[in-house]
Amino acid sequence: MKLDTPTSLTSCTTALGTKGPLDVWAHMNPMATFNPDEPCRVHDALNNTFIDWKPEWAARYREYAAPHDEGVIAFDGLLLDGWEPM
């Protein structure tokens, strides 16, 4: 099962080094504090997009998410590098 396709692009600075006019890191929480049971917006550094996180994905996240790099989690073809409340 793949997550829903992201609906918006946001230019930002990511853990992978892509740069844009918005410094999202100033507003994002680290993945170490991410609670998959709570709705939020997660940032996918690979595609440079935000995804509205759905708590029904929590069980799959717990089973398949894996550390990719410092502060980055690989999950379902994404590289999650931060989150923010809805």
N, C-alpha and C positions, 0 to 999 in steps of 0.2 A: 504494500500500500504506500503510495507516494503522498506527501502532503499536498494540500491545495496549491495551485500555482500562485505565486506572489502577484499582487495586483498593482503594485506601485514601485517605481524605482526611486531611490534616494541617493544622491551623490554624497559620499562621506569618506572618512579615513577609516581603513579597516586593518585588521591584524595582518592581512596579506600585503599591505602596502599600497593599495589603490588610494588615490587622493582625489578630493573634490572640495567644493567650497564650504561644506558643512562638517564641523568637527563633532561627529556623533559620540565619540568616546566621552566627551564632557557630560553627556546625558544618559549614557547606557550603564547598566549594572553588569558586573562580570558574570560569566556563566557559572562560576563557583557558587553563586547565590541564587541561581535559577531554580524555581520550583515548577516542575512540569505539570503539577496539579492545578496551577493557577493560570487564568487567561492573562496574556501579555502580548507584547510584540517582540519577536526575536529577530536579530540581524543575521543574515546569511552573507558572510564575507565573500564566498565564492561567486555569487551572482550580484552582490552589492544591493540587496533588497531587504526590506522588512517583511515579515510574515506574521499575520495574526495567529498566535499560538492557541490551539484548542486543547483543553484539558483531556479530551478523549484520546489524545495521542500519548499520554503520559506512560502507559504500560509499555508501548513500543519503544519510547525513548529510554526507559529504564533498561530494557532488554538489549537494545542495539546501539545506543549512543556510546562513543568511544573517544578518548582524548586524541586530538590530532596534532596540536601544537600547544604551547603555553597559552592558556585562556581560550582555546578554540576546541569545540566539540564537533566531531564528524557524526552526522545523523541523516539518514535517508537521502544521501547524495548532496547534503548541504554542509557548510562549515559555519557553525553557529559561534559567533564571537561576542555576543552581548544581548541584553534584553532590556526592555523598558516597560513600565506599567501601561495599561490601556488608558 
